[in-house]
Structures are given as C-alpha cells and as structure tokens.
Amino acid sequence: MSDSPKKATIVKESWDEPLPNETKTKTQTSAGSTSNAGRATDDAVDDSEDLPDDFAEVQKTISGERRRRQSKHIKGIQDLLSFPFSPNIRPLTISDLESCIGLEDAAFANPAHRCSREKFEYRLGVCPELCLGVFCTVIPGKAKGFEINTLRTAHPVETGRKDGAVSVMMAHIISTRSNEELVTDQAMDYPRDFKTREPNTAGLGHQETGRTICIHSLAVDPKLQGCGMGKLIMKAYLQQVKNSNLADRLSLIAQGYLVNYYKRFGFKHVGPSKASFGGGGWHDMTFELGGSPPKQND
Ligand SMILES: CC(C)(COP(=O)(O)OP(=O)(O)OC[C@H]1O[C@@H](n2cnc3c(N)ncnc32)[C@H](O)[C@@H]1OP(=O)(O)O)[C@@H](O)C(=O)NCCC(=O)NCCS
C-alpha cells in the first residue's frame, strides 16, 4: 500500500463489464485445478510468429481503452516486453515466498506498508488458496532488457528444460479471512508463534471460519504498472471468489488516492478506517458478495 501516488486520476467509470480476456486467460482454481473457458494456454513462451488468442484479447482491451482515453501514459503490456505475454493466473504456494517478497519490495515505496517476510510465510502457509499471482514464462536469454525483481527468484517451468524457461511473477494478491466485516489491525497482524502453535487462538491474522476475505496486498511490479495488470489480477480474483461461494464479502484498506481505483471494481467506500497499520490514514472499502451492503458515506 504504497504512499506514493502514481496517478491522481478522478475515475468515474466502473469495470463492471467483463474483460474480454477474463474467461480466456488460464486461471487455476483455489483447489489447484486449472480452469480455462477459452483455449488451453500454457504460460510457456510461444516461439511462433502468431501471438496467443488470450494475448490478442488483452491487447485489444488495452488498445481500446487507450484509444478511448487518448492516454499517452498507458502502455500495452506487450509494448514493455520482448517476449509474448501469455499470463498464467494461479493460486500461490509457500514456494512463491521469495517472489512475493521481491515483488512487494519493488511495488511498495513505503517500507511500513509492505508485508514482511514473516507475514508472507504465515499467510502463504495458512491460506495459500486465498492468494493469487500472475505469472509469465520467460526464457532469460531471450528476455532482453527485462529486469524485474521476480526474475531472479523465478522457478523453472519444467525440470531440465533446455531453454531454461522460468515462470516469473508479475503481480500478486495476498489475503486472509476475518470474522469482522472490515479490515482491522488484528486481521493485518499474525500470531508470532504460528510455526509452533496450532490452531490459531491468538485472535490475530487468519480466522479459518471468517466470511470476510481481507485483501492485504495487491501489487504489480513497477515496470509493468499502468497497463492493465492490476485490473487483470483483481478481476480474476473477484471472479474466483464469486464462483467459490467461500465468503460473504471482500474488504481492504486503501490510501485515499486508490479509493477510485477500487470503486471501479465494485468496491464501496465505507469511510476512514480505524486500522493504524503502517501509520494509518486508510479508507475502508468492501465488496459485498451477497446480502445487504454496509452503510456508505458517499
Ligand atoms: C495500484 C496498482 C495495483 C494498480 O495496478 P496497475 O497495473 O498499475 O493498474 P492498471 O493498469 O490495472 O490500472 C488500470 C486503470 O486504473 C487506473 N488507475 C491506476 N491507478 C489509479 C489510481 N490511483 N486512481 C484511479 N485510477 C487509477 C488507470 O488509469 C487505468 O485506467 P484505465 O483502465 O481506464 O486506463 C499498482 O500501481 C501497484 O502495484 N502499486 C503499488 C502497490 C500499491 O499501492 N498497491 C495497492 C494497495 S494494496
């Protein structure tokens, strides 16, 4: 939750309409299986001249948006990459720990707003099914000029693959469950003895039976920001949670400059948050999946 606003855009439109790529991008469910309503893409690099269909869809979306807004700042993801962008969206595991840390460090300018290594260990250990990542296969030798933190921590796509292809994390969402409707400092925290004590009786961190999914971190690598990556992962996440019936709502705390960003996904602005995490100044935002929405102040 960086304190350095990159965009102060006043945004009025919503993103209620589905992204053309949202059903075509390969998405693994929380159970770990792969669902793909479109073509069966691998995040392996396609060496052919033709770009994958889902990439073309992403491009169309981004180009359309770009034309509509005549924005000089929003670049297509592919414009930034020297290899085909074929996103693989999947739940995270503890093996993604180092990539999550690298991405978080790069994305959040304010260290106080970052999720610590221990918190990542806790969250990826206790509820990995609530955490999602966007990955893309990269052949290091062919990824000229592509230098992001998570390239260094990427895992090989297959053991022994000759081209050395690795699956690189580009964005992540990290969440836990809570019994409260809004994100509290207790939910943002974690039990210090989580490695030795089961179950969690401290009242801190993840509450297994909670019906609120608290999003603690949405992060896109800075080199890839502003070209739809945040929208891609958030829409995939919302779709997955809606389909799973595993919660009543999603809640998060956001700095003021991102309130409009989350509103466009359908989050409601509840008001100033009581959470003092990282120095405070947060706004409560919530996305009701059913039932009556909480009172809003705007
Ligand atoms: C905030 C963040 C996740 C957004 O991801 P992103 O990939 O850069 O954003 P996207 O490209 O998906 O943005 C899509 C749209 O949101 C708009 N947008 C971006 N930042 C915005 C902001 N602060 N307020 C309003 N709209 C914003 C873009 O203009 C774009 O609009 P368009 O689709 O109409 O052209 C990313 O910038 C990031 O990781 N920041 C650092 C970490 C952070 O602050 N995370 C959030 C708090 S947990």
PDBQT file of the ligand as one rigid body, heavy atoms in Angstrom, charges set to zero:
ROOT
HETATM    1  C1  LIG A 301      -2.190   0.117  -7.549  1.00  0.00    +0.000 C 
HETATM    2  C2  LIG A 301      -1.723  -0.922  -8.542  1.00  0.00    +0.000 C 
HETATM    3  C3  LIG A 301      -2.004  -2.313  -8.012  1.00  0.00    +0.000 C 
HETATM    4  C4  LIG A 301      -2.500  -0.717  -9.851  1.00  0.00    +0.000 C 
HETATM    5  O1  LIG A 301      -2.092  -1.680 -10.781  1.00  0.00    +0.000 OA
HETATM    6  P1  LIG A 301      -1.755  -1.254 -12.279  1.00  0.00    +0.000 P 
HETATM    7  O2  LIG A 301      -1.449  -2.467 -13.041  1.00  0.00    +0.000 OA
HETATM    8  O3  LIG A 301      -0.717  -0.180 -12.234  1.00  0.00    +0.000 OA
HETATM    9  O4  LIG A 301      -3.127  -0.606 -12.682  1.00  0.00    +0.000 OA
HETATM   10  P2  LIG A 301      -3.899  -0.899 -14.001  1.00  0.00    +0.000 P 
HETATM   11  O5  LIG A 301      -3.022  -0.686 -15.179  1.00  0.00    +0.000 OA
HETATM   12  O6  LIG A 301      -4.623  -2.177 -13.911  1.00  0.00    +0.000 OA
HETATM   13  O7  LIG A 301      -4.922   0.306 -13.913  1.00  0.00    +0.000 OA
HETATM   14  C5  LIG A 301      -5.987   0.228 -14.710  1.00  0.00    +0.000 C 
HETATM   15  C6  LIG A 301      -6.742   1.511 -14.640  1.00  0.00    +0.000 C 
HETATM   16  O8  LIG A 301      -6.712   2.085 -13.328  1.00  0.00    +0.000 OA
HETATM   17  C7  LIG A 301      -6.354   3.432 -13.436  1.00  0.00    +0.000 C 
HETATM   18  N1  LIG A 301      -5.622   3.787 -12.224  1.00  0.00    +0.000 N 
HETATM   19  C8  LIG A 301      -4.375   3.438 -11.896  1.00  0.00    +0.000 A 
HETATM   20  N2  LIG A 301      -4.053   3.979 -10.718  1.00  0.00    +0.000 NA
HETATM   21  C9  LIG A 301      -5.144   4.673 -10.308  1.00  0.00    +0.000 A 
HETATM   22  C10 LIG A 301      -5.455   5.472  -9.198  1.00  0.00    +0.000 A 
HETATM   23  N3  LIG A 301      -4.574   5.678  -8.247  1.00  0.00    +0.000 N 
HETATM   24  N4  LIG A 301      -6.677   6.010  -9.102  1.00  0.00    +0.000 NA
HETATM   25  C11 LIG A 301      -7.578   5.818 -10.051  1.00  0.00    +0.000 A 
HETATM   26  N5  LIG A 301      -7.342   5.081 -11.158  1.00  0.00    +0.000 NA
HETATM   27  C12 LIG A 301      -6.145   4.540 -11.280  1.00  0.00    +0.000 A 
HETATM   28  C13 LIG A 301      -5.513   3.515 -14.664  1.00  0.00    +0.000 C 
HETATM   29  O9  LIG A 301      -5.521   4.824 -15.183  1.00  0.00    +0.000 OA
HETATM   30  C14 LIG A 301      -6.224   2.548 -15.568  1.00  0.00    +0.000 C 
HETATM   31  O10 LIG A 301      -7.366   3.158 -16.080  1.00  0.00    +0.000 OA
HETATM   32  P3  LIG A 301      -7.977   2.737 -17.498  1.00  0.00    +0.000 P 
HETATM   33  O11 LIG A 301      -8.145   1.242 -17.493  1.00  0.00    +0.000 OA
HETATM   34  O12 LIG A 301      -9.264   3.429 -17.517  1.00  0.00    +0.000 OA
HETATM   35  O13 LIG A 301      -6.981   3.222 -18.492  1.00  0.00    +0.000 OA
HETATM   36  C15 LIG A 301      -0.229  -0.777  -8.874  1.00  0.00    +0.000 C 
HETATM   37  O14 LIG A 301       0.007   0.507  -9.351  1.00  0.00    +0.000 OA
HETATM   38  C16 LIG A 301       0.686  -1.079  -7.687  1.00  0.00    +0.000 C 
HETATM   39  O15 LIG A 301       1.107  -2.212  -7.503  1.00  0.00    +0.000 OA
HETATM   40  N6  LIG A 301       1.024  -0.044  -6.903  1.00  0.00    +0.000 N 
HETATM   41  C17 LIG A 301       1.941  -0.175  -5.767  1.00  0.00    +0.000 C 
HETATM   42  C18 LIG A 301       1.359  -1.013  -4.670  1.00  0.00    +0.000 C 
HETATM   43  C19 LIG A 301       0.021  -0.485  -4.210  1.00  0.00    +0.000 C 
HETATM   44  O16 LIG A 301      -0.142   0.694  -3.932  1.00  0.00    +0.000 OA
HETATM   45  N7  LIG A 301      -0.956  -1.411  -4.125  1.00  0.00    +0.000 N 
HETATM   46  C20 LIG A 301      -2.312  -1.078  -3.743  1.00  0.00    +0.000 C 
HETATM   47  C21 LIG A 301      -2.519  -1.015  -2.279  1.00  0.00    +0.000 C 
HETATM   48  S1  LIG A 301      -2.628  -2.599  -1.513  1.00  0.00    +0.000 SA
ENDROOT
TORSDOF 0
